[in-house]
Amino acid sequence: MNSLFRVLITHYFQDKQSLSYHLLSPELQRLAMAYFSNNQNYPRHDDFFAKFTPAWQDLLMKQRHSEAEELWLLAVQIASEWEKRNQPIFIHKGTPYYWLGVTQILADKLDDGFLSMHKALKEDERTHNTQAPNTPAYYFVTLNYQPPNQWFGPKVKQLADYLDNKIREYRNSRGGTLTLDDFRTKFLACTDLREEVFTFVYLLFKLEKISRTDRSLWKNELGSLLNLGLLFNLCMVIEQTIDNKKTCPNELRLYSDKIRHLIDRTSLSLTTSGENKHGIINNEVKFCSDEFGSSFSTTMTSILQNNHSILRTKLPIESDLVISLGIRNHSAHKLQDQPVVYQHWEDLAQRVLNVLFFTVEKTY
């Protein structure tokens, strides 16, 4: 096998044949099948996949992302073929799926990249028999850039720094105490919220990318719809985060019900005590349905500028809750251009993130 890989890499660097030509050759297939049959432990599996890295790194350096992606797809295909012939025994494929995810994200194929990272983590969990394996894929989804031996560490740090800035803004403007380490421990590392966490980190990647793009490209109908969809998905993460706590009754089905429950638990002023306990928040849910429904941009602008009558005497975090209610209800029922979304994008994104930070800080 070592000899064959030496020949393969030599051919690659001498450009005698495409790499895929050799990877699909009967000789490599035969030797790979024999190798896996005689090496049934995951470190030896990693040894096999490590043989592909010299060519892969060269392809990345040359910005040939499609060929780099094909390399790992073929590597996974070889291992999957062995598994197919030898069920129920499996090959540990966390390493190639991780490098495949890295390649796809670098190629700006975010959806494919996160699907590959998800597969990598599932492989790691199965191999190491834990939902928190000390592997690069787990560090990726928990935004932990500190452990060594993770190829994508600099990108993870870039996203962690972006998140840290958002949490710092929440602390400064909303009087919170949450830190990035708190958020990682309470939320990112919460195995009960694994799919919600993956979704959040995926959306965070999108938010960070938008922050680096020319905003003039987004000032149109499509930009409004895409941005609203992103905020709507963040609200879905918030909803599931509230719902995950055992203190949240099962009968609370609507987002507004769960926000009401959050308000009750944190003793915010949107609710009152006594017989009409939910009177004020019920009015605001109705308000979100009526006013946001009839004039979304005008109403949202008024709330963002903190001059709407419904927010009189309310805490800043309470305006964030109302904003999230408006976005969640509007986006679930209408597909409309809303100029306020691209006119106040940074503020709206921070406001919705504030609700998630508040939920994690107060209930986890």
C-alpha positions as CSV (number, residue, x, y, z in Angstrom):
1,M,0.0,0.0,0.0
2,N,2.8,2.4,0.8
3,S,4.5,1.7,-2.5
4,L,1.2,2.2,-4.3
5,F,0.6,5.6,-2.7
6,R,4.2,6.6,-3.5
7,V,3.5,5.9,-7.1
8,L,0.1,7.7,-6.9
9,I,1.6,10.9,-5.4
10,T,4.5,10.8,-7.8
11,H,2.1,10.6,-10.8
12,Y,0.1,13.5,-9.3
13,F,3.0,15.8,-8.9
14,Q,4.4,14.9,-12.3
15,D,0.9,15.4,-13.9
16,K,1.1,12.1,-15.8
17,Q,-2.5,11.2,-15.0
18,S,-5.3,12.7,-13.1
19,L,-5.5,11.6,-9.4
20,S,-9.0,10.2,-9.8
21,Y,-7.7,7.9,-12.6
22,H,-5.4,6.2,-10.1
23,L,-7.9,6.3,-7.2
24,L,-10.4,4.4,-9.3
25,S,-7.8,1.9,-10.6
26,P,-8.5,-1.8,-9.9
27,E,-5.1,-2.2,-8.3
28,L,-5.7,0.5,-5.7
29,Q,-9.2,-0.9,-5.0
30,R,-7.9,-4.4,-4.5
31,L,-5.1,-3.3,-2.2
32,A,-7.4,-1.0,-0.2
33,M,-9.9,-3.9,0.3
34,A,-7.0,-6.1,1.6
35,Y,-5.7,-3.3,3.8
36,F,-9.0,-2.6,5.6
37,S,-9.5,-6.4,6.0
38,N,-6.2,-6.7,7.8
39,N,-6.3,-3.5,9.8
40,Q,-9.5,-3.3,11.9
41,N,-8.8,-0.3,14.2
42,Y,-9.4,3.4,13.6
43,P,-5.8,4.6,13.9
44,R,-4.8,2.4,11.0
45,H,-7.9,3.7,9.1
46,D,-6.6,7.2,9.7
47,D,-3.1,6.1,8.5
48,F,-4.8,5.1,5.2
49,F,-6.6,8.4,4.7
50,A,-3.5,10.4,5.7
51,K,-1.8,9.1,2.5
52,F,-4.1,11.4,0.6
53,T,-3.1,14.7,2.3
54,P,0.0,15.6,0.3
55,A,-1.9,15.9,-2.9
56,W,-4.9,17.4,-1.1
57,Q,-2.8,20.2,0.5
58,D,-1.2,20.9,-2.9
59,L,-4.6,21.2,-4.5
60,L,-5.8,23.6,-1.8
61,M,-2.7,25.7,-2.3
62,K,-3.5,25.9,-6.0
63,Q,-7.1,26.8,-5.3
64,R,-8.3,23.7,-7.1
65,H,-11.1,23.1,-4.7
66,S,-13.3,20.9,-7.0
67,E,-10.4,18.4,-7.4
68,A,-9.6,18.5,-3.7
69,E,-13.2,17.7,-2.9
70,E,-13.3,14.9,-5.4
71,L,-10.2,13.4,-3.7
72,W,-12.0,12.9,-0.4
73,L,-15.2,11.8,-2.0
74,L,-13.3,9.0,-3.7
75,A,-11.5,8.2,-0.5
76,V,-14.8,7.8,1.3
77,Q,-16.2,5.8,-1.6
78,I,-13.4,3.3,-1.3
79,A,-14.0,2.8,2.4
80,S,-17.8,2.6,1.9
81,E,-17.4,-0.1,-0.7
82,W,-15.4,-2.2,1.8
83,E,-18.2,-1.6,4.4
84,K,-20.8,-2.7,1.9
85,R,-18.9,-6.0,1.3
86,N,-18.3,-6.6,5.0
87,Q,-21.4,-5.6,6.9
88,P,-21.9,-4.9,9.8
89,I,-18.2,-4.0,10.3
90,F,-17.5,-0.3,9.6
91,I,-14.5,1.8,8.7
92,H,-13.9,5.0,10.7
93,K,-14.4,7.7,8.2
94,G,-14.4,10.7,10.5
95,T,-11.1,12.0,9.2
96,P,-11.9,12.1,5.4
97,Y,-15.4,13.5,6.1
98,Y,-13.7,16.3,8.2
99,W,-11.2,17.2,5.5
100,L,-14.1,17.0,2.9
101,G,-16.1,19.5,5.0
102,V,-13.0,21.8,5.3
103,T,-12.6,21.7,1.5
104,Q,-16.2,22.4,0.8
105,I,-16.4,25.3,3.3
106,L,-13.2,26.8,1.8
107,A,-14.8,26.5,-1.6
108,D,-17.8,28.4,-0.3
109,K,-20.1,25.4,-0.4
110,L,-21.4,25.9,3.1
111,D,-24.3,23.5,2.9
112,D,-22.2,20.6,1.6
113,G,-19.5,21.5,4.1
114,F,-21.8,21.3,7.1
115,L,-23.3,18.1,5.9
116,S,-19.8,16.6,5.7
117,M,-18.9,17.9,9.1
118,H,-22.1,16.4,10.5
119,K,-21.1,13.0,9.1
120,A,-17.6,13.4,10.5
121,L,-18.9,14.0,14.0
122,K,-21.4,11.1,13.8
123,E,-18.4,8.9,12.8
124,D,-16.4,10.2,15.7
125,E,-19.2,9.6,18.1
126,R,-19.6,6.0,17.0
127,T,-15.9,5.2,17.0
128,H,-15.2,6.8,20.4
129,N,-18.5,5.9,22.0
130,T,-19.2,9.4,23.3
131,Q,-21.2,12.4,22.2
132,A,-18.3,14.7,23.1
133,P,-15.2,13.1,21.3
134,N,-11.9,15.0,21.4
135,T,-11.9,15.3,17.6
136,P,-11.6,18.2,15.2
137,A,-15.2,17.8,14.1
138,Y,-16.4,18.3,17.7
139,Y,-14.1,21.3,18.2
140,F,-15.6,22.7,15.0
141,V,-19.2,22.6,16.1
142,T,-18.4,23.8,19.6
143,L,-16.2,26.6,18.2
144,N,-13.3,25.5,20.3
145,Y,-10.1,26.6,18.6
146,Q,-7.8,26.0,21.5
147,P,-7.1,22.2,21.3
148,P,-4.2,21.5,18.9
149,N,-4.2,19.1,15.9
150,Q,-7.3,20.6,14.2
151,W,-6.5,21.8,10.6
152,F,-9.4,24.3,10.6
153,G,-8.4,25.9,13.9
154,P,-7.9,29.4,12.4
155,K,-11.3,29.4,10.8
156,V,-12.9,28.2,14.0
157,K,-11.2,31.0,15.9
158,Q,-12.5,33.5,13.4
159,L,-16.0,32.4,14.0
160,A,-15.5,32.2,17.8
161,D,-14.2,35.8,17.8
162,Y,-17.2,36.9,15.8
163,L,-19.5,35.2,18.3
164,D,-17.6,36.6,21.3
165,N,-18.1,40.1,19.9
166,K,-21.9,39.5,19.7
167,I,-22.0,38.2,23.2
168,R,-19.9,41.1,24.4
169,E,-22.5,43.5,22.8
170,Y,-25.3,41.6,24.6
171,R,-23.5,42.0,27.9
172,N,-22.8,45.7,27.4
173,S,-26.3,46.7,26.1
174,R,-28.5,44.3,28.0
175,G,-26.7,44.0,31.4
176,G,-26.0,40.3,31.0
177,T,-23.2,38.3,32.4
178,L,-22.9,35.6,29.7
179,T,-19.4,34.9,28.3
180,L,-18.2,32.9,25.4
181,D,-17.1,30.1,27.7
182,D,-20.5,30.1,29.4
183,F,-22.2,29.9,26.1
184,R,-20.0,27.0,24.9
185,T,-20.6,25.1,28.1
186,K,-24.3,25.7,28.4
187,F,-25.3,25.6,24.7
188,L,-22.7,24.6,22.2
189,A,-21.6,21.5,24.2
190,C,-25.2,20.5,25.1
191,T,-25.7,17.1,23.6
192,D,-29.5,17.4,23.9
193,L,-29.3,20.3,21.5
194,R,-26.8,18.8,19.0
195,E,-28.9,19.5,15.8
196,E,-29.9,22.9,17.0
197,V,-26.2,23.7,17.8
198,F,-25.2,22.5,14.3
199,T,-27.9,24.7,12.8
200,F,-26.8,27.7,14.9
201,V,-23.2,27.4,14.0
202,Y,-24.2,27.1,10.3
203,L,-26.3,30.3,10.6
204,L,-23.4,32.0,12.4
205,F,-21.1,31.2,9.5
206,K,-23.7,32.9,7.2
207,L,-24.0,35.9,9.6
208,E,-20.2,36.3,9.7
209,K,-19.9,36.1,5.9
210,I,-22.6,38.7,5.4
211,S,-20.8,41.0,7.8
212,R,-17.8,40.9,5.4
213,T,-19.8,41.4,2.1
214,D,-20.8,44.6,0.3
215,R,-24.1,45.4,1.9
216,S,-25.3,47.2,-1.3
217,L,-25.7,43.7,-2.9
218,W,-28.4,42.9,-0.3
219,K,-30.5,46.1,-0.6
220,N,-33.2,44.5,-2.8
221,E,-36.2,42.2,-2.6
222,L,-34.2,39.0,-2.7
223,G,-31.7,40.3,-0.1
224,S,-34.7,41.1,2.2
225,L,-36.1,37.6,1.8
226,L,-32.8,35.8,2.3
227,N,-32.0,37.8,5.4
228,L,-35.5,37.3,6.9
229,G,-35.1,33.6,6.3
230,L,-31.9,33.6,8.2
231,L,-33.4,35.4,11.1
232,F,-36.5,33.1,11.0
233,N,-34.2,30.1,11.4
234,L,-32.4,31.7,14.3
235,C,-35.9,32.1,15.9
236,M,-36.5,28.4,15.4
237,V,-33.2,27.6,17.2
238,I,-34.4,29.9,20.1
239,E,-37.7,28.1,20.1
240,Q,-36.1,24.7,20.4
241,T,-33.7,26.0,23.0
242,I,-36.5,27.1,25.2
243,D,-38.5,23.9,24.5
244,N,-35.5,21.7,25.5
245,K,-35.7,22.6,29.2
246,K,-37.8,20.2,31.2
247,T,-39.5,23.2,32.9
248,C,-41.2,24.1,29.6
249,P,-44.7,22.4,29.5
250,N,-45.4,20.1,26.6
251,E,-48.6,21.9,25.8
252,L,-46.8,25.0,24.8
253,R,-46.8,24.6,21.0
254,L,-46.5,28.2,19.6
255,Y,-43.4,30.4,19.6
256,S,-45.4,33.0,21.4
257,D,-46.3,30.5,24.2
258,K,-42.6,29.7,24.6
259,I,-41.6,33.3,24.7
260,R,-44.4,33.9,27.3
261,H,-42.9,31.0,29.3
262,L,-39.4,32.5,29.1
263,I,-40.8,35.8,30.3
264,D,-42.5,34.1,33.3
265,R,-39.4,32.3,34.3
266,T,-37.2,35.4,34.2
267,S,-39.8,37.7,35.8
268,L,-39.7,40.3,33.1
269,S,-42.2,43.1,33.1
270,L,-44.1,42.0,30.0
271,T,-46.3,39.9,32.3
272,T,-48.3,40.9,35.3
273,S,-49.2,39.0,38.5
274,G,-52.7,38.1,39.5
275,E,-55.7,37.0,37.6
276,N,-54.7,38.5,34.3
277,K,-51.2,37.2,34.5
278,H,-50.6,37.0,30.7
279,G,-52.6,40.1,29.8
280,I,-49.8,42.3,28.6
281,I,-47.8,39.6,26.7
282,N,-51.1,38.5,25.1
283,N,-51.6,42.0,23.9
284,E,-48.2,42.0,22.5
285,V,-48.7,38.7,20.7
286,K,-51.8,40.2,19.2
287,F,-49.9,43.3,18.4
288,C,-47.2,41.3,16.6
289,S,-49.9,39.6,14.6
290,D,-51.9,42.8,13.8
291,E,-49.4,45.6,13.4
292,F,-46.5,43.5,12.1
293,G,-48.9,41.9,9.7
294,S,-50.3,45.1,8.3
295,S,-47.1,47.2,8.3
296,F,-44.0,45.2,9.1
297,S,-41.3,47.6,8.1
298,T,-42.9,50.7,9.7
299,T,-43.7,48.9,13.0
300,M,-40.2,47.3,13.1
301,T,-38.5,50.6,12.5
302,S,-40.5,52.2,15.3
303,I,-39.5,49.4,17.7
304,L,-35.8,49.5,16.7
305,Q,-35.8,53.2,17.3
306,N,-37.4,52.6,20.7
307,N,-40.2,55.0,20.2
308,H,-43.2,52.7,19.9
309,S,-45.8,53.0,22.7
310,I,-45.8,49.2,23.4
311,L,-42.3,49.4,24.7
312,R,-42.8,52.3,27.2
313,T,-41.2,51.4,30.5
314,K,-39.9,48.1,29.1
315,L,-36.3,46.8,29.5
316,P,-34.2,46.6,26.3
317,I,-34.2,42.8,26.2
318,E,-38.0,43.0,26.1
319,S,-37.9,44.9,22.8
320,D,-35.7,42.1,21.5
321,L,-38.3,39.6,22.5
322,V,-41.0,41.5,20.7
323,I,-38.8,41.8,17.6
324,S,-38.2,38.1,17.6
325,L,-42.0,37.5,17.9
326,G,-42.6,39.8,14.9
327,I,-40.0,38.1,12.7
328,R,-41.1,34.6,13.7
329,N,-44.8,35.3,13.0
330,H,-44.3,37.3,9.9
331,S,-41.7,35.0,8.2
332,A,-43.8,31.9,8.9
333,H,-46.8,33.3,7.0
334,K,-45.6,35.8,4.3
335,L,-43.0,36.1,1.6
336,Q,-42.6,39.8,1.2
337,D,-39.8,42.4,0.6
338,Q,-39.3,44.3,3.8
339,P,-36.8,47.2,3.4
340,V,-36.3,47.5,7.2
341,V,-34.4,44.2,7.1
342,Y,-31.6,45.4,4.9
343,Q,-31.8,49.0,6.3
344,H,-31.2,47.8,9.9
345,W,-29.6,44.4,9.3
346,E,-26.8,44.5,11.9
347,D,-29.2,45.7,14.6
348,L,-31.8,43.1,13.8
349,A,-29.3,40.3,13.8
350,Q,-27.9,41.4,17.1
351,R,-31.4,41.7,18.6
352,V,-32.4,38.1,17.7
353,L,-29.1,36.8,18.9
354,N,-29.7,38.7,22.2
355,V,-32.8,36.6,22.7
356,L,-30.8,33.3,22.3
357,F,-28.1,34.6,24.7
358,F,-30.7,35.7,27.2
359,T,-32.4,32.3,27.0
360,V,-29.1,30.4,27.6
361,E,-28.0,32.7,30.4
362,K,-31.2,32.6,32.3
363,T,-32.5,29.1,31.8
364,Y,-29.4,26.8,31.4
